[in-house]
């Protein structure tokens, strides 16, 4: 291949602060590239917001997936 070939590369896992390591599995659900250390309380919440990631982790553990999970995360961001 040459320089810049992206064949077979996996996306990098998001950067995770140590106190939020237990939420790292929820980052791909929200599309976060970086997990923030602290919530800035903006509206709508950022995709990397720890509050949103905690909600996403709880929803996925509760069995939500697919379209229902996307709807619930959209509602969580708006709150």
Secondary structure, 3 states (H helix, E strand, C coil): CCCCCCCCCCCCCCECCHHHHHHHHHHHHHCCCECCCCCCCCCCCCCCCHHHHHHHHHHHHCCCCCHHHHHHHHHHHHC
